[in-house]
Amino acid sequence: MNLLEQVRLFPICLKLPFENRLYCCMHGPDSFSVTPIKLPLLARDFPPERIQDFLSGRRCAQVALSELNPTFSDIEINMGSSGAPLWPDGYLGSISHILGQAIAIAAPKKEIKTLGIDIEKIISQPKAKEIKVYVMPDDFSVMKKEGLTETESVTIAFSVKESAFKALYGTKDQIFEFEDIQFTAFDRTTGFFTLTHDLQGRVHILNADTLLTVVWR
C-alpha cells in the first residue's frame, strides 16, 4: 500500500489574493508507519501521535510545493533549530495540525512577504469564557459587530493569532503575546479580515467543528 492509499489527502480551493496551494490530510494512528518522508533528528523524540501529525503535515506541504513547482515532488522540508519548517528558496509556506488532521499551504514569495496557517477545533463555551480575556482583550467589539457568538469569536481570534505568530516569526515585527496583535476589520460574509502589523487573512470553515485561518502580508 503506498502513502496516498494510507491517508486521505485532498486540496482545499481557498480563494486568496495570491497564487497558492493548500492541502489537508486526514490520517490514522499508523498511517505513516511506512513512509519515504524522512523524520528530522529534532523530531525523532516526539510521541508517536505527534510523529504521525508531523509526517502528515510534511506530506501536505510536499504535495502543495510540487504543484507549484514539479521539481519539488520529492522535496524534504527540514526543520530549523527552532523547529520551524525550512522552505525552498523563492517560496513561503506554513503547516498546522491537530490530532489526526494536518494542513499546509505553500506560495511563491514574489507576491507576499510572510505566511502563516492554523487549524483548530471549535472551542467549547466554558473554555472560550476562560481564555477570552487573554486571547482577545480588545478585539471582541470588532467580532461582535458581525454577529458572531462568543465561542465563534474566541475560536477565530485564537486561530488567527496563531497564524499571525507564524507569519511574523523571524521578522522585525515578531510577536509573543495574543495582545500584541489586534483585529482592525472582519467580514463574516467573506471571511476576510485585517490585523495590526499590516497583516490580512481569511477564515475558512472546514466542517461543523473545525476551521482554518491563513494570515499573510
Secondary structure, DSSP 8 states (H G I E B T S, - for coil): --HHHHSEEEE-----SS--EEEEEE--TTTTSS-SS---GGGTTS-HHHHHHHHHHHHHHHHHHHHH-GGGTT----B-TTS-B---TTEEEEEEEETTEEEEEEEETTT-S-EEEEEEE---HHHHHHHHHHH-TTTHHHHHTTT--HHHHHHHHHHHHHHHHHHHTTSTT---SGGG--EEEE-TTT-EEEETTTEEEEEEEEETTEEEEEEE-
